[in-house]
């Protein structure tokens, strides 16, 4: 009888541990489903400091938010759009591949830039004046699975770089020097 009691106790404890890992606690990652517009708004709010967290980074397919208790919540990005954040610079930059919405800092914060993005077929996707956030990055959403030429101008300085939006591509572009 006592052995049965111990078996039941161990079984209940094991199930409790397993379930706690599925709730997004420190043992696991919580996945949430949000609309594309809600995800894009959340990314913007982290970029503009309207939302805060211990950390928020964005890969080619997920927004990963780390709360103060170190639990992580992942959000799937829109299936047809790719997020890229570009920090044009003149003198100083940092190496970066996965953009940290809460940590990356570019040189030219809150500056306005002439931005032109052309796809691999010659179609102009963006041709506009865009302002960098306080973190010095210009956030752009582009169609996935394409190559683009990005031209950025600021005053009499400009830079040009090819980027792509395939799975695993960089979401942080910190290599565009304006000269």
KASULHU-V505603 format. One record per backbone hydrogen bond with DSSP energy under -0.5 kcal/mol. CO is the residue of the C=O (numbers start at 0). NH is the residue of the N-H. E is the energy in kcal/mol with one decimal. If there is no record, write none. Layout:
co={CO & CO}
nh={NH & NH}
e={E & E}
This chain:
co={0 & 1 & 2 & 3 & 4 & 5 & 6 & 7 & 8 & 9 & 10 & 11 & 12 & 13 & 14 & 15 & 16 & 17 & 18 & 18 & 19 & 19 & 20 & 24 & 27 & 29 & 31 & 31 & 34 & 35 & 36 & 37 & 38 & 39 & 40 & 41 & 42 & 43 & 44 & 44 & 45 & 54 & 55 & 55 & 56 & 57 & 60 & 61 & 61 & 62 & 62 & 63 & 64 & 64 & 65 & 65 & 66 & 70 & 71 & 72 & 73 & 74 & 77 & 79 & 81 & 83 & 84 & 85 & 85 & 87 & 88 & 96 & 96 & 96 & 98 & 98 & 99 & 99 & 106 & 107 & 110 & 112 & 112 & 113 & 114 & 115 & 116 & 116 & 117 & 118 & 122 & 122 & 125 & 127 & 127 & 129 & 132 & 132 & 134 & 136 & 136 & 137 & 139 & 139 & 141 & 145 & 146 & 147 & 147 & 148 & 148 & 149 & 150 & 151 & 152 & 153 & 156 & 157 & 158 & 160 & 162 & 164 & 165 & 170 & 170 & 171 & 172 & 174 & 175 & 176}
nh={4 & 5 & 6 & 7 & 8 & 9 & 10 & 11 & 12 & 13 & 14 & 15 & 16 & 17 & 18 & 19 & 20 & 21 & 21 & 22 & 22 & 24 & 23 & 27 & 71 & 73 & 33 & 75 & 38 & 39 & 40 & 41 & 42 & 43 & 44 & 45 & 46 & 47 & 49 & 50 & 48 & 65 & 100 & 101 & 63 & 98 & 76 & 58 & 63 & 64 & 74 & 56 & 66 & 72 & 53 & 54 & 69 & 66 & 29 & 64 & 31 & 62 & 80 & 143 & 141 & 139 & 172 & 87 & 137 & 107 & 177 & 98 & 170 & 171 & 57 & 100 & 102 & 103 & 108 & 110 & 131 & 114 & 129 & 152 & 127 & 150 & 124 & 125 & 148 & 121 & 118 & 124 & 116 & 114 & 129 & 112 & 109 & 135 & 105 & 132 & 138 & 85 & 83 & 141 & 81 & 164 & 119 & 149 & 162 & 117 & 150 & 160 & 115 & 158 & 113 & 156 & 153 & 178 & 151 & 149 & 147 & 144 & 168 & 84 & 172 & 173 & 86 & 176 & 88 & 178}
e={-1.9 & -2.1 & -2.4 & -2.6 & -2.3 & -2.6 & -2.4 & -2.6 & -2.3 & -2.5 & -2.4 & -2.3 & -2.2 & -2.5 & -2.7 & -2.2 & -1.4 & -0.7 & -0.8 & -0.5 & -0.7 & -0.9 & -0.6 & -1.5 & -0.7 & -3.1 & -0.6 & -0.7 & -2.3 & -2.5 & -2.2 & -2.2 & -2.6 & -2.3 & -2.6 & -2.1 & -2.4 & -2.0 & -2.2 & -2.0 & -1.1 & -3.3 & -2.3 & -1.0 & -3.1 & -0.8 & -2.6 & -2.9 & -0.5 & -0.5 & -2.5 & -2.4 & -0.6 & -2.5 & -1.2 & -1.7 & -2.2 & -2.7 & -2.3 & -2.9 & -2.3 & -2.6 & -0.7 & -1.3 & -2.8 & -2.8 & -3.0 & -0.6 & -2.9 & -0.7 & -3.3 & -0.6 & -2.2 & -1.7 & -2.2 & -0.7 & -0.8 & -1.8 & -0.9 & -1.2 & -3.1 & -0.7 & -2.8 & -2.5 & -2.4 & -3.0 & -3.1 & -1.5 & -2.7 & -2.3 & -2.9 & -0.6 & -2.8 & -3.2 & -0.6 & -2.9 & -2.1 & -2.4 & -4.3 & -2.6 & -0.6 & -2.6 & -2.7 & -0.5 & -3.4 & -2.3 & -1.3 & -0.5 & -2.4 & -2.3 & -0.5 & -2.3 & -2.6 & -2.2 & -2.6 & -2.0 & -3.0 & -2.2 & -2.6 & -3.2 & -3.1 & -2.9 & -2.5 & -2.8 & -0.5 & -0.7 & -2.7 & -1.3 & -1.9 & -0.5}
